[in-house]
Amino acid sequence: MKRGTGRSGSSAAPNGVDVARLAGVSQKTVSRVFNEEPYVSAEVRRRVLEAAEQLGYRRNNAARALASGRTRSIGVITLGTALYGPASLLMGVERVVRDTGYALRVVNTMEGDPAGLAGAVDSLLDQGVDGIVISEPIDEPGGGEAGPLRVDVPVLVIGAPPPPLSSPAVLSAGGGADLMARAATEHLLGLGHVTVHHLAGPQRWFAARDRLEGWRTTLVSRGRNVPPVVEGDWSAASGYAAGRALAQDPEVTAVFAANDDMAIGLVRALTEAGRHVPGDVSVVGFDDIPVAAYVTPPLTTVRQPFDAVAHEGLKRLVHAIENPDADPLPASAPPVDLVVRASTAPPPPAVTGRSGR
């Protein structure tokens, strides 16, 4: 039979009856196969799936939603930005959602719109999603003044403290940026640098705060001087501007930048000022963007585990959707992956013995 022609060569879309007839089974067995119910032999399951493939049959998800009370869709609220971190996390979420068999609905918010989150939640609830992922990396002032958001589906919050919510389940995933920042700072101290300067991201971003806190905590715990923080805006241009200033201070031998773009701009400014990287100043970035391995020198950086965070979080969210009365799955910390390349080295001999206090 020609693929997708349906019953008796007609142009009507094939249905479960057609699949059952071609596979030589009952319509109830077809339903059991596609609903992944037990008590169906491997041979029968194979015949049904092959018949469905031959006919071009697709399950009627709308009908399934009416029967189950679920749309098998997950909504994602994310900041409308092309920055590497949020964009890569969204791609990771898209891959995982697709693999779970759920549809994905995305709503973008814009920076500076305090009503953005509430409006995005309302939009997704109007579409009947079964769960919501909030990936809002910025602390918008006044976001909870109108009281907690009322959400009648499970919610997963990635990489930020949960906003005020009233929900059947509020889950968190991601985080760990402070631990990754500690690894970067410890790497530089372990090379012999007496202290580490920090080129921070904009402090409205939760990730920038976490990275700064991890850097500061490491220096304090090691009894090292905590230099003044230089704040950028995530761009290479802001890293370049910071590098021009830091290059004038001969005491600067190590810098941890809160993202790779700023680190790359920083290296360019240091090089132009005659400060060799890593001979005079070591630099560590954060993210491991694709170009990080190919700049000069190749950048030591902390790789963000976007796919691992998405997989862990969505697994827990789907469990909460499909098992509303069960205990939530336990969370696990994301991995810390420091990628050591050629932008870090021991400090120059002239400063090795100086005290950092």
Summary of the structure (lengths in Angstrom):
residues: 357
radius of gyration: 26.1
end to end distance: 81.2
largest distance: 86.8
contacts: 1158
relative contact order: 0.11
helix: 41%
strand: 16%
